[in-house]
Amino acid sequence: MSESLKNSQQFGYVYKNGKSFANKYLVMYVCKNELSVNRLGISVSKKVGNSVVRHRISRLIRESYRLNDSISNSGLDIVIVARAGSKGKNYSEISSALMHLVKLHKIVKSSEPDRN
């Protein structure tokens, strides 16, 4: 289950107090909240492209997060910032970049059994 971060104060709090990791396409800030759900915020600046490009990248990030939502811990505020390198990338590249950052932040639920 996930909600959205709505206003600039919520984004600002996560930027200021959250821990961040980055890769070629995305930057992810993660901060604990006092809720039982994750809240997701997506930021795509004008440096990335025009509104059509920005909205497409935002949709790719949101869909990738939605499909992998069950593996991340609850009670987090997450802000994902798209970098200029994400322009023109397909779903699998964006999804791979997102999962890379999820693993760096160690926000994967440990309910998955170890496969040795």
C-alpha positions as CSV (number, residue, x, y, z in Angstrom):
1,M,0.0,0.0,0.0
2,S,1.3,3.4,-0.9
3,E,0.2,7.0,-0.9
4,S,1.7,10.2,-2.5
5,L,3.7,13.0,-1.0
6,K,1.5,16.0,-1.7
7,N,3.2,19.3,-0.9
8,S,6.6,21.0,-1.0
9,Q,6.9,20.8,2.9
10,Q,6.7,17.0,2.7
11,F,9.2,16.8,-0.1
12,G,11.5,19.3,1.7
13,Y,11.4,17.2,4.9
14,V,12.5,14.1,3.1
15,Y,15.3,16.0,1.2
16,K,16.6,17.4,4.5
17,N,16.3,14.4,6.8
18,G,16.4,11.5,4.4
19,K,19.3,9.3,3.3
20,S,20.0,9.4,-0.4
21,F,21.6,7.1,-3.0
22,A,21.9,7.7,-6.7
23,N,22.7,6.0,-10.0
24,K,22.9,7.0,-13.6
25,Y,19.1,7.6,-14.0
26,L,17.6,8.2,-10.6
27,V,18.2,9.6,-7.1
28,M,16.2,8.2,-4.2
29,Y,15.7,9.8,-0.8
30,V,14.3,7.7,2.0
31,C,13.1,8.9,5.4
32,K,11.0,7.1,8.1
33,N,7.5,8.4,8.7
34,E,5.1,7.7,11.6
35,L,2.5,6.0,9.4
36,S,1.9,2.4,8.5
37,V,2.2,3.1,4.7
38,N,4.9,4.2,2.3
39,R,4.4,7.6,0.8
40,L,6.0,8.2,-2.7
41,G,7.0,11.4,-4.3
42,I,8.4,11.8,-7.8
43,S,10.3,14.8,-9.1
44,V,11.2,15.3,-12.7
45,S,12.7,18.7,-13.5
46,K,12.6,20.7,-16.7
47,K,16.2,19.8,-17.3
48,V,15.0,16.3,-18.3
49,G,12.8,17.4,-21.1
50,N,9.4,18.9,-22.1
51,S,6.2,18.1,-20.3
52,V,5.5,15.0,-22.4
53,V,8.9,13.5,-21.6
54,R,8.7,14.4,-17.9
55,H,5.3,12.9,-17.5
56,R,6.3,9.7,-19.3
57,I,9.3,9.2,-17.0
58,S,7.1,9.9,-14.0
59,R,4.6,7.3,-15.2
60,L,7.4,4.7,-15.7
61,I,8.8,5.4,-12.2
62,R,5.3,5.1,-10.6
63,E,4.5,1.9,-12.4
64,S,7.8,0.3,-11.6
65,Y,7.3,1.2,-7.9
66,R,3.7,0.0,-8.0
67,L,4.7,-3.4,-9.4
68,N,7.5,-3.8,-6.8
69,D,5.6,-2.1,-3.9
70,S,5.1,-5.4,-2.0
71,I,8.8,-5.8,-1.4
72,S,9.5,-2.5,0.3
73,N,9.1,-1.9,4.0
74,S,6.2,0.1,5.3
75,G,6.4,3.4,7.1
76,L,8.7,5.3,4.7
77,D,8.6,8.5,2.8
78,I,10.4,8.0,-0.5
79,V,11.2,10.7,-3.0
80,I,12.5,9.7,-6.4
81,V,14.2,12.3,-8.5
82,A,14.7,11.6,-12.2
83,R,18.1,12.6,-13.6
84,A,18.6,14.0,-17.2
85,G,20.1,10.6,-18.1
86,S,16.6,9.0,-17.7
87,K,15.3,10.8,-20.8
88,G,14.4,8.3,-23.5
89,K,14.9,5.2,-21.4
90,N,12.5,2.3,-21.5
91,Y,10.5,0.7,-18.7
92,S,13.0,-2.1,-18.0
93,E,15.9,0.4,-17.7
94,I,14.0,2.6,-15.3
95,S,12.7,-0.3,-13.3
96,S,16.2,-1.8,-13.0
97,A,17.6,1.6,-11.8
98,L,14.8,1.8,-9.2
99,M,15.4,-1.7,-7.9
100,H,19.1,-1.0,-7.7
101,L,18.4,2.0,-5.4
102,V,15.9,-0.1,-3.3
103,K,18.6,-2.6,-2.7
104,L,21.2,0.1,-1.8
105,H,18.7,1.6,0.8
106,K,18.1,-1.9,2.1
107,I,14.3,-1.4,2.2
108,V,13.5,-4.9,0.9
109,K,11.4,-6.9,3.2
110,S,13.2,-9.9,4.7
111,S,10.2,-12.2,4.4
112,E,11.7,-13.7,1.2
113,P,13.4,-17.0,2.0
114,D,17.1,-17.3,1.3
115,R,17.8,-19.4,-1.7
116,N,21.2,-21.1,-1.4
